[in-house]
Amino acid sequence: MYKLEDIITPTHKGFKVRKVRVKALSDEKEFFDDAFPNGLFIEPRGPHQPRTKLRPMLKYCKELGKTPSELTEEEIKKFTIYP
C-alpha cells in the first residue's frame, strides 16, 4: 500500500482536496525546486507596491542568525523601497 498525503488547492468556489502518493509528491517538489536554482520563490509585485531588497535582507538575516519572519518591522523597513 502506498502512503498518501492530502494536497489542498484553492479554487474559485473554495478548496479542492486530492490524495497524492508521497513518492509522487516528492517528485513534484523536486521538479519545482529545480525550476528555481537560487531557491527564491516570490510573487511579482504591482507597479505601485513597495519593493523589498531581498538579497541584502537575507544576508542581514544570515549575519544575525535569524529568519526573515523573525525580523522586526523596523528591520524590514531598512530593506523596503517605496515607489
C-alpha positions in Angstrom: 0.0 0.0 0.0 1.2 3.5 -0.8 1.4 6.2 1.7 -1.0 9.1 0.7 -1.0 12.7 1.6 -3.7 15.3 1.2 -3.0 18.3 -1.1 -5.3 21.3 -0.7 -5.5 23.7 -3.6 -7.7 26.8 -3.9 -10.4 27.1 -6.5 -12.8 29.8 -7.4 -15.5 28.1 -5.3 -13.3 27.2 -2.3 -10.8 24.5 -1.9 -10.1 21.1 -3.6 -8.5 18.2 -1.7 -6.8 15.5 -3.6 -4.9 12.4 -2.4 -1.3 12.1 -3.8 1.3 9.3 -3.2 4.1 10.6 -1.1 6.6 9.5 -3.8 4.8 11.4 -6.5 4.7 14.5 -4.2 8.4 14.4 -3.6 9.0 14.1 -7.4 6.8 17.2 -7.9 8.7 19.1 -5.2 12.0 18.2 -6.8 10.8 19.3 -10.2 9.6 22.6 -8.7 12.8 23.2 -6.8 14.9 22.6 -9.9 12.9 25.3 -11.7 14.3 27.8 -9.1 18.0 27.1 -8.7 18.6 30.1 -6.4 15.8 29.0 -4.1 13.8 32.2 -4.2 10.1 31.9 -4.8 8.4 35.3 -4.9 5.2 36.7 -6.4 5.5 39.6 -8.8 4.6 43.0 -7.2 2.4 45.6 -8.7 3.9 48.9 -10.1 2.8 50.9 -7.0 3.7 48.4 -4.3 6.8 48.7 -2.2 9.9 46.7 -3.3 12.0 44.6 -0.9 15.7 44.3 -1.4 15.7 40.6 -0.8 19.4 39.6 -1.1 20.6 42.2 1.3 17.8 41.3 3.7 18.8 37.6 3.5 22.4 38.5 4.1 21.5 40.5 7.1 19.4 37.6 8.5 22.3 35.2 8.0 24.7 37.5 9.9 22.2 37.7 12.8 21.2 34.1 12.7 17.6 34.9 12.1 14.9 34.1 9.6 13.1 36.9 7.7 9.9 36.1 9.7 11.9 36.9 12.9 12.8 40.5 11.8 11.1 43.4 13.5 9.1 45.9 11.4 11.9 48.5 11.7 14.4 46.0 10.5 12.3 45.1 7.5 11.8 48.9 6.7 15.6 49.1 6.1 15.2 46.8 3.1 12.0 48.3 1.7 11.9 50.8 -1.2 8.6 52.7 -1.7 7.7 53.9 -5.3 
